Amino acid sequence: MNVGLFVTEDGRKITTGVPKGFSDLFGHRKSDGRAFYIECKTAIGKPRPEQKIFLEQMRRTGALAGVAHTVEEALEIINESVK
């Protein structure tokens, strides 16, 4: 994902990328196509307010979304509701 700011030849500033708070990892499950968004944190890390808002917005659309401090937690998010 390319993000950042660049200046055009005529001096205009253009920003590209994802919305503020967008998760570190995202994709979809091969089994059913359901989208997932994972915010990765250290053992003591906590999500910023905009990250919490983003995750909640994604959940409201039916996506799997959460904060993971370990690989196991990330897999739990992805595997939620898998039968």
Summary of the structure (lengths in Angstrom):
residues: 83
radius of gyration: 15.5
end to end distance: 31.4
largest distance: 55.2
contacts: 191
relative contact order: 0.18
helix: 24%
strand: 28%
